[in-house]
Structure formats: C-alpha cells, structure tokens
C-alpha cells in the first residue's frame, strides 16, 4: 500500500543493532526473522541495503532447505543477523529456530496465518521471539475467528483460547449480524 511499513520495521531492527553495538547488550535476543511470501524475500533485502548502505545487521536469506541447518551457526555469532524466509519454507523447517530466541519476528502479509488449523500457523506459533509484528492490508476476510489467529500470534493467550473466543465473541457477532440483516 506504500505506507512505508517495510522501512519502518527495518529502521526498528537497525536501531536495535545500533544499541547492541553501543551498549553490548547481552540478553540472548540478538537476531530477527522476517517471514514473507517467497516473492518478497529479495525485496526485503533490497530495501534494507537501499536505506541502510552501511548496515549494522547482516541479512541472511533462507531461500532453500540447504540453508536452514546453517541458522544455528549464525545464531552462535555475536553479530546480529536478520533472517528472511518464506512461509512455505518456515513451515517445512520450523525446527531450525527451536534453539534461537529472536528479538523480532515479523510476518509480512501476515493474514496468511489466519487459519489456525494449518501447518503454517503451527510452525509460526513455535517461533520464540521478544517482539512480534504483523504487516497486512487484509486482516480478516470471512470470519471473526481469523482475527483471533492473528492476535494469538501477536499476543498469545490475550484473547483466551480459540474455543472461548468462538463461544463468547464469534457467535455473538454472528447473532448481531443476522439481526442487522433482518432490519
């Protein structure tokens, strides 16, 4: 949509890398992960290099299965990395991040995890990160429960369990919508 979401997120990550360099922060959260459609992986790397010609973080594009075993090697480094990968790849290789505490997890086109029954959603939920972001122009399309899935990634447990959310909110919303249509 041209609102600068990519640049804003990259600026936050670069600023965090600057803090780490200046203050030598040792909290165990050094690296970040951007998950996006495969077609956007190079775009994220391009934008980072364009706006930060002397970057403090290093970009690692995980675009095939061979690169995922290397994630733990990068994670042991004291240099901050920004990993970029696609939804389909993280779904197949989510265990690669099991031992890594990420500073930021960013989901570009985050509405792609709206179905909580998919392997994609389950793989994304396994990731451990201090800060989570969803960038999307399409938060929900058909059902209110899709919004629960996005929030459960962002703030796990905030909207309670899926069953409680369905009982208390989705059914209430459907009843009110039906009443509205009859008027």
C-alpha positions in Angstrom: 0.0 0.0 0.0 3.0 2.3 0.0 2.7 3.3 3.7 6.4 2.6 4.5 5.7 -0.5 6.7 8.8 -2.2 5.4 11.1 0.7 6.0 9.6 1.3 9.5 10.3 -2.3 10.6 13.8 -2.3 9.1 14.5 1.0 10.9 13.5 -0.5 14.2 15.7 -3.5 13.6 18.7 -1.4 12.5 18.2 0.8 15.6 18.3 -2.3 17.8 21.5 -3.4 16.1 23.0 0.1 16.9 22.0 -0.2 20.5 23.7 -3.6 20.7 26.8 -2.3 19.2 26.9 0.8 21.5 25.9 -0.9 24.7 26.9 -4.5 24.2 23.5 -5.8 25.3 23.6 -9.5 26.3 20.0 -10.5 26.8 20.2 -13.5 24.4 17.9 -11.9 21.9 20.2 -10.9 19.1 18.7 -12.0 15.8 15.5 -11.2 14.0 13.3 -13.1 11.5 11.1 -11.8 8.7 8.7 -14.3 7.2 7.0 -13.3 4.0 5.8 -14.7 0.7 8.7 -16.2 -1.3 8.3 -13.5 -3.9 9.0 -10.7 -1.4 12.2 -12.1 0.2 14.6 -10.3 -2.2 12.5 -7.1 -1.9 13.1 -7.0 1.9 16.9 -7.5 1.4 16.9 -4.8 -1.4 15.1 -2.3 0.8 17.5 -2.9 3.7 20.5 -2.4 1.5 18.9 0.7 -0.1 18.1 2.5 3.1 21.0 1.3 5.2 24.1 1.2 3.0 26.4 0.6 6.0 24.2 -1.9 7.8 24.9 -3.0 11.4 22.9 -6.2 10.9 23.7 -8.8 8.3 20.9 -10.1 6.1 20.7 -13.9 5.6 18.1 -15.1 3.0 16.9 -18.6 3.8 15.5 -19.5 0.4 16.1 -23.2 0.3 16.3 -26.2 2.6 20.1 -26.4 2.5 20.5 -23.1 4.3 18.3 -23.9 7.3 20.8 -26.1 9.1 23.2 -23.1 9.0 20.8 -21.0 11.1 22.2 -22.4 14.4 25.8 -21.5 13.1 24.7 -17.9 12.6 22.8 -17.8 15.9 26.0 -18.5 17.8 27.7 -15.4 16.3 27.8 -12.2 18.3 26.9 -10.3 15.1 23.2 -9.6 14.7 21.5 -11.2 11.8 18.2 -10.6 10.1 16.9 -13.8 8.6 14.5 -13.6 5.8 12.4 -16.6 4.7 9.1 -17.6 3.1 6.1 -19.1 4.8 6.4 -22.3 2.9 10.0 -22.7 3.9 9.4 -21.9 7.6 6.6 -24.4 7.6 8.9 -27.2 6.5 11.9 -26.0 8.6 10.5 -24.5 11.7 12.6 -26.7 14.0 15.7 -24.8 12.7 14.7 -22.0 15.1 13.9 -24.1 18.1 17.1 -23.1 20.0 17.0 -19.4 18.9 15.4 -16.6 20.9 14.6 -14.0 18.3 14.5 -10.3 19.1 11.9 -9.5 16.4 9.6 -11.8 14.4 7.9 -10.0 11.5 5.2 -11.5 9.4 4.7 -9.7 6.1 1.3 -10.4 4.6 0.5 -11.8 8.0 -3.1 -12.6 7.1 -1.6 -15.8 5.5 -1.7 -17.3 9.0 -5.3 -16.6 9.7 -6.3 -20.2 9.5 -5.2 -21.6 12.9 -5.7 -25.2 11.7 -2.8 -25.1 9.1 0.7 -26.3 9.5 1.8 -22.8 8.5 0.1 -21.3 11.6 1.5 -24.0 13.9 5.0 -23.5 12.6 4.9 -19.7 13.1 3.5 -20.2 16.6 6.5 -22.3 17.5 8.9 -19.4 17.0 10.2 -17.8 20.1 10.5 -14.0 19.9 10.6 -11.0 22.2 8.6 -8.7 19.8 6.2 -9.8 17.2 4.8 -7.8 14.3 2.2 -8.5 11.6 2.1 -6.4 8.5 -1.0 -6.9 6.4 -3.6 -5.0 4.5 -6.1 -7.8 4.7 -6.6 -8.7 8.4 -9.8 -10.7 8.0 -12.0 -11.6 5.1 -14.7 -14.1 6.1 -14.9 -14.9 9.7 -14.1 -13.2 13.0 -12.1 -16.3 14.2 -9.4 -15.3 11.6 -8.7 -12.2 13.7 -8.2 -14.5 16.8 -5.5 -16.4 14.9 -3.6 -13.1 14.2 -3.9 -11.9 17.7 -2.9 -15.3 19.1 0.4 -15.0 17.2 0.9 -11.4 18.4 -0.1 -11.8 22.0 -0.6 -15.4 22.8 -3.4 -16.1 25.2 -4.7 -12.5 25.2 -8.0 -13.4 23.6 -8.1 -16.6 25.5 -8.4 -20.0 23.8 -9.9 -20.4 20.3 -12.9 -22.2 21.9 -13.6 -19.4 24.4 -13.3 -16.8 21.7 -15.7 -18.7 19.4 -18.3 -19.1 22.3 -18.2 -15.5 23.5 -17.4 -13.4 20.5 -17.8 -15.1 17.2 -21.3 -16.4 18.0 -22.3 -13.0 19.4 -21.0 -11.3 16.3 -22.9 -13.7 14.0 -26.2 -13.1 16.0 -25.8 -9.4 15.8 -25.0 -9.6 12.1 -28.1 -11.7 11.5 -30.3 -9.2 13.4 -28.8 -6.3 11.4 -29.6 -8.1 8.1 -33.2 -8.6 9.1 -33.8 -4.9 9.9 
